[in-house]
Amino acid sequence: MGILIPKALWNKNKERIKATKNLPFREYNDNLKKAEDTILDLLRDNAVQDLTNARIKKELDYALGRSTKKSDKVRKKTFYEFYKDELEKLKLAQLGVEGHDNRRRAYQKYRDIGNKINASRMDWEDFDWEWHDDFVQRMEAVPYSLNYVGKLVGYVKAILRKGLRYGHHNFRIWEDFPVRGEEVDFPYLNEEQILAIYNQELPQDGHLDKARDNFLIGCWLGMRVGNYTRLDGEKNFDWSNKEVQVGMNKNGGRLVVPIHWMVEEIWQKNGGLPKKISDQRLNEYIKIVAEKAGLTDLYTYTRTIGGTQQSITGRLCDMVCTHTARRSLCTNLYLNDVPVRTIMACSGHSSERQCLKYVKADFLDLLKKAKKLPVWEKPKEEAEETEQEL
């Protein structure tokens, strides 16, 4: 029996169900993806005249777990055949979809991992512990960071998991491959530093001015760069309630963020949202703006690169990027005693653990926050009694 979904809960762009309470949307969306992939596989591997309704139903029943018997005409694919088909799906998915950077990035990511693992020479059984150790060693020798190598292993596991799910192999050693990572204290900008960027004099409507305005909107909306640089003034800004509403975050949920006075003034200056700018140019230009605003203090963080932990020191302005904006909102709200659950409503994080990864307050910031707590002061009644005794 089919499932009826109210129109308001359907994401037209993604052709998926929106994140919704009291509805197993992840399970439904996963089944939609399985059905979509199954149909594409059938169309790619067979002549249209061979695809009878009965055969299509049999394949869909198998993919969705309604049957344990797969169609006899479907053969198992080698790893490289499966990888090429998945890559082609992603390539087709990104075509004709304006502004869909997520699909474009997914295609580029898939293509990149194929090059790194020499996909054309691999089959399912090749992904054993010997392969894993050699792959990690090669990636560390580049040298790539621990987090990036961990992501690459995670991407490989995702491909293997999907191949297993669709019955192309039954090889499972890879399931125990660790996806390693570490917390890295990348910088954020405090309110004073953000204000310095806002007050920096720049030629109006020039490329630096556009970059500054887009970046500051990110600092006070806290969205991923793919969201805040593609906002629609008419659709997303609700001026009667002074809030920005976006229903397209990474987890499929809906973000609602109050409009900061700085965002309002940028709107008034530009007669709407500032002109769009590519992520690459924004990252390049905002470093120049930050330097002009005097954010040149040295900043040091540690990360593991090439298998060795390294301390990296540089000017703060040279480390400012689009993701700094998101870290800045989460951290500044946290330091202003905003509850984590409220920060999550603004940032779109699905768990407190993920949200707190974006809180980059240093020891002195946290100490100042701790000093504000009433626990250090004598209770008011006891303090008054002490004064009376004196």
HUCOR-V782134 format. One record per run of one state. SS is the DSSP state (~ for helix, > for strand, _ for the rest). FROM is the first residue (numbers start at 0). TO is the last residue. If there is no record, write none. Layout:
SS,FROM,TO
SS,FROM,TO
//
This chain:
_,0,5
~,6,8
>,9,10
_,11,14
>,15,16
_,17,23
~,24,44
_,45,46
~,47,49
_,50,51
~,52,62
_,63,77
~,78,93
_,94,99
~,100,115
_,116,117
~,118,120
_,121,122
~,123,125
_,126,127
~,128,139
_,140,143
>,144,144
~,145,164
_,165,171
~,172,175
_,176,189
~,190,198
_,199,205
~,206,220
_,221,223
~,224,227
_,228,231
~,232,235
>,236,237
_,238,241
>,242,245
_,246,253
>,254,257
_,258,259
~,260,269
_,270,277
~,278,291
_,292,296
>,297,304
_,305,306
>,307,314
~,315,318
_,319,320
~,321,334
_,335,338
~,339,346
_,347,350
~,351,355
_,356,361
~,362,370
_,371,372
~,373,375
_,376,378
~,379,388
_,389,389
//
